[in-house]
Amino acid sequence: MECRWPEQATFKSYGDFYKKFRVKLPATFNFAFDVLDVVAAKDPGRRALVWCDDHGEERVFTMEDISRESNRAANVFKALGIRRGDAVMLILRRRYEYWPAVMGLCKLGAIAIPATNQLMKKDIAYRVKAAGVKMILSVNEPSIREAVDQAAEEVPVGVRALVNGGGDGTAWLNFDALAAGAPDVLDEADCVRKTGAGDIMLLYFTSGTTGMPKMVRHNFFYPFGHVTTAKYWQCCVDGGLHLTVAETGWAKAAWGKLYGQWMCGSAVMAYDMDRFCARAVLDVIVKYGVTTFCAPPTMYRYFIKEDLKAFDFSKLRHCTVAGEPLNPEVYQKFLEATGLRLHEGYGQTELTVVAGTFPWMTPKPGSMGCAAPGYELDLVNHEGRSCEVGEEGQLVVRTGVMKPLGMFDGYYRDPELTRSVWHDHTYYTGDMAWRDEDGYYWFVGRADDVIKSSGYRIGPFEVESALLEHPAVLECAVTAVPDEDRGQVVKATVVLAKSYEASDEMAKTLQDHVKKVTAPYKYPRVVEFVSELPKTISGKIRRVEIRENDATRE
């Protein structure tokens, strides 16, 4: 299909964009056939993927390359027994094999389950059993192989295959070798072209910040939801090169490493790294001429510690940030050093970009921006009433008139859980926020994380943001602890930066700092110093675990 979308200049303002931008859906749609193969046939030499790793290896793939290799991958999956509706887990880090593999599954009408290489035995066993996984395709890493093999002792894992070597004389197959010998043309009888809203394309497991990961179900129309993500939030351009730092195991990769970018004509940059190094990422941006970039706030905090003025960012035209609210200090320092404004956005694994700072808007550091087209947003209080300007409430998506493009179809095999968050034509995000007079939304925290102290409602982010401005604080998490007089009081669990030591005096210093930076009633009355914070495998802080640990000590 022709992927032509209105240019930004078509819309006079954000309001005009929100009101007028809509996507007309075809009756059926399969991204691998209707976008990848169509572009490959029309413009075979167009760049699709620029890949490098931190060991010096680099590859460039055209759309024709990916189309051909996806056919080979599909033929391998078929030979291994994968059919329409079968689930295959992809543990491929940022390896270039991910793109042909996920497109190959798409062509077969199979279900891709992207997963992180940080999974342990119990994580893999849980996912295999919950989703009925029939095959695991993984990078060739000892830790992952061991975890999968251990999980296979408890649950039937099915076929196991590796990319980038290995697979000889073990339970693991060598996928690369199989693909090299497979036909690069797919038999029409094996092509599942007529896919749509009734077919599952992707299953994503959530981070599990408050409990066991949920299985988020996305259908074959999901890519259309990321046109807004790529063209109007990330501002990807035809012929450009976009880098989203996320690993392919997380939904953020679908936001920035494939669908919307290719539908807008932009190539994708992938940097496969063993561990994050700010200078190395900045070097990649400069070396390869990245034009648009997206990363979480944590990475930008490390970027501003580098001498940013020493880097040639002349090709870089737009930067976005998501994953958590942005500290205004980071925004300002990055702007001063690069001349680039950071444009925030908000979404969930269940959704696409729900709200963002779009091109017609002036960024307000710390705000997630305004509602994206197709999303009817509201804030409701504990009584279910819509909130006034400045009033804090839970962010919800109204779906009575229309379901937003890219919104999930529910939690796989769990209708009861789906109904608990999505009922009466309203989806409850579980995130607390407030809205200012300009329609900008401001994140407060997860509904379970909001602290109620002496009649005040305190969001953890504002206190954490204040603490992070102090040079002694490397990381922190703010939670509530019970208090006989106030109901709850604010507790800060802090990881100190090097050269700083934990002490009562340091705790007092941080408390005084917060009192100066934000409203005094928000300061942490309890400060605990730790060597590390409990986190999910995606790196998100598990405040629920901190609360549980506090409860066991009472």
C-alpha atoms as one frame of an Amber mdcrd trajectory, in Angstrom:
protein
   0.000   0.000   0.000   1.064   3.596  -0.493   2.175   5.121   2.795   1.386
   8.793   2.321   0.560  10.924   5.338  -0.145  14.662   5.588   2.941  16.780
   6.201   3.131  18.831   9.383   2.542  22.024   7.427  -0.898  20.673   6.473
  -2.107  21.416   9.994  -2.273  24.991  11.268  -2.018  24.132  14.965  -2.077
  21.291  17.462  -5.843  21.717  17.723  -6.188  21.409  13.969  -4.000  18.287
  14.011  -5.955  16.658  16.844  -9.278  17.366  15.163  -8.433  16.436  11.576
  -5.784  13.714  11.505  -7.278  10.281  10.944  -6.105   7.083   9.268  -8.403
   5.230   6.892  -7.987   1.498   7.404  -8.142  -1.122   4.658 -10.378  -4.169
   5.110  -7.348  -6.372   5.852  -3.702  -5.568   6.421  -0.416  -7.408   6.813
   2.533  -5.079   7.370   5.107  -7.490   5.936   3.302  -7.816   2.611   1.550
  -4.452   2.376   4.430  -2.211   3.457   7.755  -4.092   3.479   7.271  -6.028
   0.238   5.528  -3.163  -1.554   8.349  -0.719  -0.760  10.970  -3.364  -1.580
   9.431  -3.873  -5.024   9.049  -0.175  -5.747  12.339   1.057  -4.249  14.553
  -1.988  -3.571  17.655   0.057  -2.705  15.947   2.141  -0.007  17.697   1.872
   3.347  15.718  -0.087   5.890  18.164  -0.816   8.716  21.578   0.514   9.691
  23.063  -1.767  12.342  26.222  -1.719  14.415  27.412  -3.117  17.714  29.940
  -2.130  20.357  32.522  -4.573  18.957  32.958  -2.700  15.683  30.720  -4.789
  13.429  28.285  -2.956  11.159  25.737  -3.854   8.477  23.345  -1.927   6.230
  20.156  -3.555   4.950  17.891  -2.339   2.171  14.165  -2.951   2.049  14.850
  -5.612  -0.594  17.322  -7.286   1.783  14.810  -7.447   4.617  12.046  -8.646
   2.305  14.228 -11.447   0.949  15.570 -12.494   4.360  12.080 -12.416   5.885
  10.993 -14.935   3.238  13.891 -17.182   4.213  13.000 -16.800   7.884   9.349
 -17.622   7.148  10.393 -20.774   5.302  12.523 -21.868   8.260   9.685 -21.224
  10.727   7.327 -23.187   8.466   9.768 -26.120   8.212   9.978 -26.159  12.018
   6.209 -26.486  12.327   5.138 -22.887  12.898   1.753 -22.035  11.436  -0.832
 -19.262  11.600  -1.658 -18.357  15.201   1.377 -20.147  16.690   3.432 -18.198
  19.237   7.198 -17.730  18.856   9.303 -15.967  21.474  12.078 -13.738  20.082
  14.972 -13.064  22.478  17.174 -11.152  20.047  18.467  -8.080  21.918  19.190
  -5.512  19.200  20.572  -8.053  16.729  19.783  -7.432  13.047  18.187 -10.890
  12.792  15.182  -9.526  14.665  13.793  -7.665  11.643  13.680 -10.599   9.168
  12.423 -12.893  11.937   9.512 -10.715  13.051   8.565 -10.004   9.429   8.775
 -13.698   8.598   6.360 -14.543  11.384   4.093 -11.758  10.177   3.958 -13.314
   6.715   2.903 -16.656   8.200   0.233 -15.029  10.371   2.075 -16.309  13.454
   2.367 -14.505  16.793   5.641 -12.817  17.720   6.468 -12.469  21.413   9.467
 -10.135  21.722  11.326 -10.722  24.996  14.377  -9.349  26.745  17.622 -11.294
  27.166  17.492 -10.497  30.894  14.848 -13.152  31.508  15.617 -15.830  34.077
  14.407 -19.430  34.247  11.166 -18.590  36.088  10.419 -15.702  33.696  10.790
 -17.920  30.649   8.781 -20.780  32.153   5.981 -18.371  33.073   5.844 -16.891
  29.568   6.030 -20.234  27.759   3.180 -21.648  29.807   1.020 -18.507  29.799
   1.247 -17.878  26.043   1.577 -21.448  24.778   4.950 -20.718  23.154   5.879
 -23.271  20.474   9.365 -22.006  19.664  12.095 -19.794  21.094  14.535 -17.974
  18.811  17.374 -16.466  20.814  20.753 -14.796  20.622  23.655 -17.136  21.277
  24.412 -16.200  24.878  25.274 -18.765  27.593  23.028 -17.148  30.209  19.942
 -17.262  27.984  20.617 -20.770  26.723  20.991 -21.967  30.291  17.814 -20.210
  31.437  15.783 -21.667  28.565  17.211 -25.154  29.087  16.346 -24.986  32.791
  12.825 -23.766  31.975  12.449 -26.666  29.534  12.801 -29.077  32.468   9.545
 -27.666  33.870   7.476 -26.724  30.803   7.454 -27.927  27.176   9.492 -25.251
  25.387   9.250 -26.795  21.920  11.749 -25.809  19.225  14.876 -23.945  20.308
  17.045 -22.057  17.813  19.951 -19.601  17.923  21.179 -16.723  15.787  24.834
 -15.548  15.583  26.341 -19.028  15.823  25.956 -22.076  18.006  23.401 -24.810
  17.831  25.675 -27.707  16.911  25.202 -30.986  18.754  22.752 -29.591  21.306
  19.012 -29.148  21.725  19.461 -25.857  19.912  19.244 -25.416  16.139  21.403
 -22.991  14.148  18.791 -20.617  12.689  21.304 -18.705  10.562  22.458 -21.886
   8.847  18.891 -22.976   8.226  17.993 -19.546   6.808  21.033 -19.501   4.527
  19.825 -22.734   2.923  16.144 -21.773   2.754  14.420 -20.446  -0.399  14.165
 -16.660  -0.612  10.703 -16.926  -2.161   7.671 -17.832  -0.073   5.114 -20.241
  -1.479   1.853 -18.372  -1.965   0.027 -21.188  -0.155   1.965 -20.264   2.990
   1.283 -16.515   2.770  -1.331 -15.256   5.211  -2.148 -11.946   3.557  -5.704
 -11.364   4.776  -4.984 -10.574   8.390  -6.767  -7.966  10.453  -8.410  -7.116
  13.734  -9.291 -10.711  14.552  -5.722 -11.985  14.298  -3.004 -11.581  16.933
   0.245 -10.173  15.544   2.126  -9.368  18.750   2.034 -10.380  22.392   3.959
  -8.181  24.787   4.518  -9.007  28.429   4.346  -5.903  30.615   7.157  -4.903
  32.969   5.479  -6.304  36.056   6.001  -3.295  38.319   2.982  -4.178  40.495
   2.577  -7.924  39.963   3.049 -10.721  37.434   3.555  -9.472  33.859   0.366
  -9.212  31.814   0.073 -10.445  28.206  -0.896  -7.515  25.994  -2.585  -8.533
  22.732  -2.092  -6.439  19.561  -3.683  -7.211  16.195  -2.389  -6.723  12.646
  -3.709  -3.138  12.423  -1.420  -2.140  15.305   1.245  -0.560  13.015  -1.217
   2.150  11.918  -1.275   3.455  15.481   2.419   4.254  15.197   2.066   6.629
  12.267   1.363   9.318  14.869   4.301   8.068  16.934   6.829   8.246  14.127
   5.710  11.105  11.891   4.193  13.608  14.294   5.893  12.919  17.638   9.333
  11.609  16.697   9.166  13.679  13.495  10.788  11.002  11.323  11.361  12.121
   7.744  11.487  10.390   4.388  15.080   9.266   3.846  16.011   9.980   7.461
  17.552   7.702  10.082  15.819   7.149  13.401  17.378   5.737  16.563  15.286
   4.565  19.485  17.636   3.053  22.046  15.228   0.387  23.351  15.996  -3.314
  23.154  13.716  -5.293  20.817  12.210  -7.200  23.760  10.122  -4.214  24.843
   7.129  -2.475  23.281   9.190   0.715  22.925  10.983  -1.065  20.078   7.671
  -1.294  18.193   7.357   2.453  18.758  10.760   3.299  17.334  12.431   0.439
  15.523  10.060  -0.749  12.818   6.447   0.043  11.994   5.908   3.796  12.039
   9.410   4.590  10.815   9.163   2.415   7.693   5.626   3.664   7.027   7.054
   7.216   7.013  10.019   6.360   4.783  12.676   6.586   7.496  15.378   3.983
   7.985  15.982   2.530  11.433  19.278   2.726  13.324  20.091  -0.106  15.729
  23.045  -0.063  18.122  23.552  -3.431  19.801  25.423  -2.796  23.030  26.293
  -5.001  25.973  25.807  -2.109  28.355  24.839   1.540  28.049  27.655   4.045
  27.633  26.569   7.634  27.055  29.603   8.605  24.982  29.290   5.532  22.764
  25.626   6.289  21.965  26.486   9.904  21.175  29.296   8.718  18.890  26.831
   6.491  17.010  24.431   9.415  16.539  27.213  11.498  15.002  28.963   8.768
  12.955  25.859   7.497  11.199  24.042  10.822  10.843  21.018  10.005  12.962
  18.274  12.533  12.188  15.726  11.695  14.913  16.371  10.177  18.322  14.413
   8.795  21.271  15.615   7.632  24.690  14.372   7.530  28.286  15.140  10.418
  30.683  17.760   8.345  32.506  19.954   8.310  29.407  19.617  12.043  28.904
  20.778  12.487  32.501  24.011  10.768  31.485  24.262  12.667  28.191  24.361
  16.067  29.896  27.372  14.931  31.932  29.338  14.693  28.673  30.775  17.658
  26.786  27.873  17.800  24.353  29.241  20.843  22.538  32.153  18.723  21.344
  29.802  16.548  19.252  28.642  17.444  15.732  24.867  17.129  15.927  24.260
  18.963  12.645  22.250  16.041  11.218  20.147  15.562  14.362  16.918  17.519
  14.020  14.489  16.185  16.649  14.738  14.440  20.026  12.008  12.747  22.024
  11.860  11.276  25.496   9.491   8.821  27.194   9.385   6.167  29.883   9.105
   8.502  32.858   8.677  12.257  33.350  11.627  14.450  32.412  13.421  16.521
  35.009  13.333  20.215  33.913  17.028  20.601  34.764  17.944  17.868  32.261
  15.763  19.506  29.606  17.424  22.878  30.088  21.008  21.611  30.101  20.452
  19.524  26.971  18.868  22.515  25.211  21.738  24.815  26.189  24.344  22.345
  24.937  22.695  21.214  21.693  20.021  23.755  20.802  17.524  20.866  20.665
  14.326  20.788  22.680  13.255  17.486  24.174   9.700  16.508  23.286   8.058
  14.262  25.853   5.437  11.636  25.259   3.373   9.157  27.219   1.975   5.737
  26.469   1.822   2.162  27.682   2.490  -1.308  26.323  -1.288  -1.483  25.906
  -1.386   1.731  23.852   0.611   3.834  21.407   1.473   7.493  21.995  -1.464
   8.628  24.116  -0.162  12.133  24.695   2.837  13.987  23.386   4.544  17.273
  22.765   3.830  17.614  19.068   5.550  20.017  16.615   2.961  22.795  16.986
   3.403  22.871  20.778   5.883  24.534  23.098   7.427  21.896  25.378   6.727
  22.209  29.076   9.506  20.202  30.765   8.005  17.481  32.936   4.686  17.419
  31.064   3.707  14.496  28.853   2.032  16.959  26.472  -1.489  16.896  25.030
  -3.749  14.108  23.786  -2.776  12.392  20.537  -5.316  12.259  17.675  -7.764
   9.425  18.113  -7.373   9.366  21.898 -10.221  10.838  23.915  -8.499  11.405
  27.259 -10.023  12.302  30.577  -9.074  12.420  34.238 -11.417  10.961  36.820
 -11.347  11.204  40.604 -12.059   8.362  43.041 -15.787   8.974  42.591 -15.535
   8.595  38.815 -16.211  12.296  38.164 -14.215  14.119  35.486 -11.571  16.328
  37.080 -11.336  20.077  36.784  -8.220  21.899  35.602  -5.452  21.379  38.151
  -7.290  18.535  39.906  -5.490  15.243  40.183  -7.131  12.047  38.929  -6.610
   8.791  37.104  -5.910   9.079  33.384  -8.502   7.211  31.324  -9.175   6.625
  27.635 -12.806   6.927  26.516 -13.603   4.303  23.864 -17.356   4.768  23.453
 -17.117   6.619  20.138 -14.087   4.799  18.734 -11.235   2.603  19.845  -7.911
   4.379  19.204  -5.688   2.903  16.502  -3.003   0.739  18.058  -4.842   0.220
  21.324  -4.633  -3.339  22.581  -7.447  -5.863  22.205  -7.216  -6.988  25.817
  -5.069  -9.236  27.958  -4.465 -12.584  26.308  -6.393 -15.452  27.899  -7.557
 -13.214  30.752 -10.947 -11.584  30.046 -11.512 -10.926  33.743  -8.328  -8.887
  34.018  -9.290  -7.046  30.832 -12.718  -6.150  32.257 -11.130  -4.919  35.475
  -9.336  -2.108  33.622 -11.579  -1.642  30.577 -15.307  -1.378  31.186 -18.188
   0.999  30.475 -16.362   2.173  27.332 -13.487   3.440  29.463  -9.936   2.134
  29.814  -8.291   2.925  33.157  -4.545   3.394  32.726  -3.716   3.166  36.429
  -1.658   6.360  36.099  -2.416   9.514  38.066  -2.033  12.913  36.460  -3.425
  16.425  36.342  -4.188  18.779  33.447  -3.274  22.452  33.211  -5.263  25.256
  31.611  -3.537  24.675  28.231  -4.549  21.017  28.101  -1.090  19.657  28.982
  -1.051  16.534  31.156   1.363  16.135  34.073   2.245  12.702  35.407   1.950
  12.173  39.167   2.555   8.439  39.563   0.898   5.056  39.462  -2.411   5.016
  41.320  -0.930   2.566  43.833   2.098   4.803  44.374   0.349   8.070  45.286
   0.939   8.997  48.933  -1.853  10.354  51.136  -0.381  12.263  54.079  -2.261
  14.590  56.450  -4.918  15.216  53.806  -2.355  15.923  51.084  -1.921  13.752
  47.989   1.742  13.526  47.052   3.017  12.051  43.780   6.372  10.274  44.036
   7.787  11.784  40.853   7.923  15.356  42.127   9.810  14.316  45.257  12.129
  12.035  43.289  12.783  14.818  40.800  13.722  17.168  43.643  16.059  14.604
  45.183  17.776  13.903  41.860  18.759  17.548  41.583  21.116  17.026  44.547
  24.582  15.838  43.428  24.698  13.218  46.192  21.741  11.278  44.755  22.406
   8.732  42.024  19.002   7.003  42.130  15.970   7.151  44.380  12.463   5.822
  44.884   9.740   7.535  46.891   7.066   5.473  48.624   4.658   5.746  51.544
   5.059   4.265  54.995   2.236   4.105  57.559   2.112   6.790  60.238  -0.231
   6.883  63.220  -0.768  10.642  63.111  -0.593  11.439  59.393  -1.915   8.209
  57.880   1.139   7.967  55.631   4.438   9.798  55.382   6.900  10.106  52.532
   9.867   7.746  52.485  12.874   8.114  50.169  15.013   5.087  49.376  18.274
   6.510  48.074  21.343   5.220  46.245  24.157   7.691  46.812  26.649   8.754
  44.171  30.296   7.886  44.587  32.236   9.891  47.196  29.099  10.410  49.316
  28.454   8.415  52.483  25.227   7.500  54.215  24.664   9.230  57.550  22.023
  10.999  59.582  23.607  14.252  58.472  23.253  13.289  54.799  19.605  12.368
  55.377  19.005  15.796  56.957  20.784  17.477  54.020  18.502  15.755  51.517
  15.384  16.545  53.541  16.314  20.229  53.676  17.053  20.208  49.963  13.582
  18.882  49.126  11.956  21.482  51.367  13.664  24.207  49.336  12.930  22.725
  45.916   9.277  21.791  46.376   6.444  22.283  48.870   7.774  21.591  52.389
   5.004  19.102  53.238   6.357  16.793  50.500   9.782  16.258  52.043  10.722
  12.654  52.969  10.341  12.194  56.706  12.045   8.819  56.341  15.291   8.372
  54.380  16.865   4.967  53.806  20.190   4.499  52.027  20.682   1.348  49.953
  23.265   0.028  47.500  20.670  -0.639  44.790  16.933  -0.349  44.129  14.685
  -3.313  43.289  13.844  -3.219  39.583  11.991  -5.135  36.922  13.952  -6.760
  34.107  13.134  -3.672  32.025  14.888  -1.457  34.578  11.772   0.107  36.102
  11.771   0.604  39.860   9.519  -1.815  41.772   8.126   0.482  44.460   5.721
  -2.294  45.387   8.689  -4.408  46.514   9.975  -1.568  48.674   6.554  -1.275
  50.302   6.364  -5.028  50.831   9.810  -5.087  52.429   8.824  -2.236  54.737
   5.672  -4.113  55.732   7.622  -7.239  56.718   9.818  -5.161  59.036   6.891
  -3.715  60.981
